[in-house]
Amino acid sequence: MEKIIEETTKRLFKSLQQKIKKIEQTISSVETLVNDDATSSLSFSDSDEDVQIVNTKDKKQPTT
């Protein structure tokens, strides 16, 4: 009985360790994406390009 408990515990800890590793990888990926996004946002704010706003009017189509 004790042997079964030990083996089950080992399997559970191994599974838990794998899940923790996946979570850490996911967190790392998300942090990288957030940092990349923040960097690209900063590059937009430093841009000297002009922004043109176009005012569009709704054109009504004639009814038949």
N, C-alpha and C positions, 0 to 999 in steps of 0.2 A: 504494500500500500504506500509506504514511504517513497519507494522508487517511482511510482506512478505520479505522486505529488511533485517530486523533484523534476521529473521530465516535463510535466505540464507547466510547472513554474518557469522552467528554462524556455519552453516554447512561447509562453506568454510574454516573458521579458524580451525575447528576441523579436517577437512581433511588435511589441511596444517600442523597442529601440528603432525598428525600421520605420514605424509611423512617425516617430519624433524626427527622424532624419528627413523624411519627406516634408514634414511641416517646416523644418528649418530651411530646406531648399526653397520651398514656396515663399517663405518670408523673405529670404534673400532675393529671390526673383522680383517680388513686389517692391522691395526697397530699391532695387536697381531701376525698375520702371519708374518709380516715383522720382528718383534722383535724375534720371534721364529727362523726364517730363519737366521737372523744375529747371533743368539746364536749358532745355529748348524754349521754355517760357521766358527765361532771362534773355535769350538771344533775340526773341521777338521784341522785347521791350527796348533793347538797345539798337534796334533797326532804325536807320535814317530814312527809310522808304516812306513815301507819302501814302496815306490811305484816302481813297476816293469813295465817297458815299453817293450812291445813285438813288434818286427819288423816283420810284415807279408809281404810275397812276394806273388804277384798275380800268381797263377798257371794257365797256359793256358790249356784248355781242348783240346784234339786232335779233329780235325775236320774230319768228315767222308764223 
